[in-house]
Every structure is written in C-alpha cells, then in structure tokens.
C-alpha cells in the first residue's frame, strides 16, 4: 500500500504547490491592491500576520505565488516566499506579543513557512515548468551523447 501511494507523491506535491501558490497570490492582491480584503469583525481575532506586509510584500507574494502555480523557478520562489512569511510572522505579532501563533495571528504565516520550506527542499513535482525543462534538458543531453 505504501509503495502504491508513494508513486503518486510527485503529482500530489504538484497539486499542493498550485493550491498554496494560489492562496499566497490572493494575499498578494490584498496587500498590493487592497482588494479581496477580509471582512471586519472576525469574532475578535487578531489580524493575520501576512496583512502587515504592505504593497511591497504584496508584489513579492503575487510574483512568488505565480511562480509556484506554474512550477517555474520553484526553489528560489519558495525560499523568497518563506522569507516573506517569516518576516510577516516576526513583524505581525509586535502589537500583540504572544509566543503562540493562534493568539498573535501568525498561524497562517507559520503554515506558509513550513509548506514553502517543503517545496524548496522537495521541488515542484512532475506537473511543472521546472520538470518540463529538466526533461527537455535530459533529452537534449541524451541526443548529443
């Protein structure tokens, strides 16, 4: 059973990468252009850490999210998004100090940090521009050998 499931790992990673890239892109549009804003009054919950990044962080989230969706330059894009999320986590809780992400609004940033580290280490998956370029490069090298 484990072997059968492991054969689908690259495809599942590709789907997860696309979903995470899309969600990060939505944050970028909210930060850069002030659209798709969260409704006020989230039952007294603190604002999300990613909301403090401003327009520069929004542009980085849009660019990195699109690169993740496409699976293009996945490792550098994932590292960039990890740094953006880590910066948001550190900057976000300043007004509400607490070591617990659920109390300081940083749980979403922590999830993005962990998932982008995973994509930086594991790569884009089989359904990506990176994989296509690697296949073309391998075919070209095999043809010249």
C-alpha positions in Angstrom: 0.0 0.0 0.0 2.8 2.4 0.9 4.6 1.8 -2.3 1.4 2.4 -4.3 0.7 5.7 -2.6 4.4 6.8 -2.9 4.0 6.6 -6.7 1.6 9.5 -6.6 3.8 11.7 -4.4 5.0 13.9 -7.2 1.5 14.5 -8.6 0.1 15.3 -5.1 3.0 17.7 -4.5 2.2 19.5 -7.8 -1.4 19.9 -6.7 -0.4 21.2 -3.3 2.1 23.6 -4.8 -0.6 25.0 -7.1 -3.1 25.4 -4.3 -0.5 27.1 -2.0 0.7 29.4 -4.8 -2.9 30.4 -5.5 -3.6 31.2 -1.8 -0.4 33.2 -1.5 -1.3 35.1 -4.6 -4.6 36.1 -3.1 -2.7 37.5 -0.1 -0.6 39.5 -2.5 -3.6 41.0 -4.3 -5.0 42.0 -0.9 -1.7 43.6 0.3 -0.7 45.2 -3.0 -4.1 46.5 -4.3 -6.3 46.4 -1.3 -8.8 44.0 -2.9 -10.2 40.8 -1.6 -10.0 42.2 1.9 -11.1 40.1 4.8 -14.4 41.1 6.4 -14.0 43.2 9.5 -15.0 41.7 12.8 -13.6 38.2 12.7 -15.0 37.5 16.1 -12.3 39.5 17.9 -9.5 37.5 16.3 -6.2 39.4 15.7 -5.4 40.4 12.1 -3.3 37.9 10.2 0.4 38.4 10.2 0.6 38.4 6.4 -1.6 41.6 6.4 1.2 43.7 7.7 3.5 43.2 4.7 2.1 46.2 2.7 2.3 46.7 -1.0 6.0 45.6 -1.4 5.2 42.3 0.3 2.1 42.0 -1.8 4.1 42.3 -5.0 6.5 39.7 -3.8 3.6 37.4 -2.9 2.0 37.8 -6.3 5.2 37.1 -8.2 6.2 34.2 -5.9 2.7 32.8 -6.0 2.5 32.9 -9.8 5.9 31.2 -10.0 4.7 28.5 -7.6 1.5 28.0 -9.6 3.5 27.5 -12.8 6.2 25.5 -11.1 8.8 27.8 -12.6 11.9 28.6 -10.5 10.2 26.8 -7.7 13.1 26.6 -5.3 14.1 30.3 -5.4 10.4 31.3 -5.4 9.7 29.1 -2.4 12.7 30.5 -0.5 11.6 34.0 -1.2 8.0 33.3 0.0 9.4 31.6 3.1 11.4 34.7 3.9 8.3 36.9 3.3 6.2 34.7 5.5 8.8 34.6 8.2 9.1 38.4 8.1 5.3 38.7 8.3 5.3 36.4 11.4 8.0 38.5 13.1 6.5 41.8 12.2 2.9 40.9 12.7 2.7 39.9 16.4 4.6 43.1 17.6 1.4 44.7 18.7 0.1 41.6 20.3 3.0 39.7 21.9 2.5 36.1 22.5 4.6 33.1 21.6 1.5 31.2 20.4 0.6 31.7 16.7 -3.1 31.2 17.4 -3.1 34.1 19.8 -0.9 36.5 17.7 -2.5 35.9 14.3 0.6 34.2 12.9 -0.8 30.7 12.3 -1.2 31.3 8.6 2.3 32.6 8.2 3.7 29.5 10.1 1.8 27.2 7.7 3.2 29.1 4.7 6.7 28.9 6.2 6.5 25.2 6.6 5.0 24.5 3.1 7.4 26.7 1.3 10.3 25.1 3.0 8.9 21.8 1.8 8.7 23.0 -1.8 12.2 24.4 -1.6 13.6 21.0 -0.5 11.3 18.7 -2.5 11.0 20.6 -5.7 8.0 21.4 -7.9 6.7 18.0 -8.7 6.0 16.3 -12.0 3.4 18.8 -13.3 5.6 21.9 -13.5 7.6 24.0 -15.9 10.7 23.0 -14.0 10.1 19.3 -14.6 9.4 20.0 -18.3 12.6 22.0 -18.6 14.5 19.2 -16.9 13.0 16.6 -19.2 13.9 18.6 -22.3 17.5 19.2 -21.0 17.9 15.4 -20.3 16.6 14.6 -23.8 19.0 17.1 -25.4 21.9 15.7 -23.4 20.9 12.1 -24.4 20.7 13.1 -28.0 24.2 14.6 -28.0 25.8 11.7 -26.2 
